[in-house]
Amino acid sequence: MDELKPCPFCNQKKAYIAVHDDEGNYQGLPGGEYEAHPWSGLSYALHHDGWGECILCTDGEWGTMGGVLFDTPEEAAKAWNRRADNG
């Protein structure tokens, strides 16, 4: 998986990818038990630590950035790392 770039708003490395089921419920971090044995679908979402410090921060583990679920962690990383000046 690609390393995530710093946040374009706060310039801190507080974004991370988490594992979710297909309904968007948080199931932990990549490499955990749910990812190895998903019982209700497998998705990935972007999160951003630091609630109240940056406009992109998510509210703990339950708030996904943009409400978007991705099929793979690589797809989530690609979406996060994309910037307007690099297509």
C-alpha positions in Angstrom: 0.0 0.0 0.0 1.2 3.5 -0.8 2.2 5.8 2.0 -0.4 8.5 2.6 0.6 12.1 1.9 0.2 14.8 4.6 -3.2 16.5 4.8 -3.5 19.3 2.2 -5.1 21.5 4.8 -3.2 21.0 8.1 0.0 19.5 6.5 0.1 16.8 9.2 0.3 13.0 8.6 -2.9 12.2 10.5 -4.8 10.4 7.7 -5.1 6.7 7.9 -7.0 3.8 6.2 -9.3 1.6 8.2 -11.3 -1.6 7.6 -15.1 -1.4 7.3 -17.8 -3.8 6.5 -20.0 -3.2 3.4 -22.4 -1.1 5.6 -19.6 1.2 6.6 -19.2 -0.1 10.2 -15.7 0.3 11.5 -13.9 -3.0 11.9 -10.4 -2.0 12.9 -7.1 -1.4 11.1 -5.7 -3.3 8.1 -4.1 -6.6 9.1 -6.6 -7.4 11.8 -9.0 -10.3 12.3 -12.0 -8.9 10.4 -9.9 -8.2 7.3 -8.7 -11.8 7.3 -12.3 -13.2 8.0 -14.9 -10.7 6.9 -18.4 -11.8 7.7 -20.3 -8.8 6.3 -18.4 -7.6 3.3 -15.0 -5.9 3.2 -14.4 -2.2 2.5 -11.9 0.5 3.4 -12.3 4.1 4.3 -10.2 7.2 5.0 -10.0 8.7 8.5 -8.2 11.8 9.8 -7.2 12.1 13.5 -7.3 15.4 15.3 -11.0 16.3 15.7 -11.4 20.1 15.8 -7.8 20.7 14.5 -8.5 20.4 10.8 -11.6 20.7 8.6 -11.0 17.2 7.2 -10.8 15.5 10.6 -13.3 12.7 11.1 -15.2 12.1 14.4 -13.3 9.1 15.8 -13.4 5.6 14.2 -17.1 5.9 13.2 -16.8 8.9 10.9 -15.4 8.2 7.5 -14.0 10.9 5.3 -16.6 11.9 2.8 -18.7 8.8 3.6 -16.8 7.0 0.8 -16.0 3.3 1.0 -13.3 1.8 -1.2 -12.7 -1.8 -2.4 -9.0 -1.9 -1.6 -6.6 0.1 0.7 -4.6 1.0 -2.5 -7.7 2.6 -4.0 -8.2 4.6 -0.8 -4.6 5.7 -0.7 -4.7 6.7 -4.4 -7.8 8.9 -3.7 -6.2 10.6 -0.7 -2.8 11.1 -2.4 -4.4 12.7 -5.5 -3.9 16.5 -5.6 -5.3 19.1 -8.0 -1.9 19.8 -9.4 -1.0 16.1 -10.2 -4.2 14.7 -11.7 
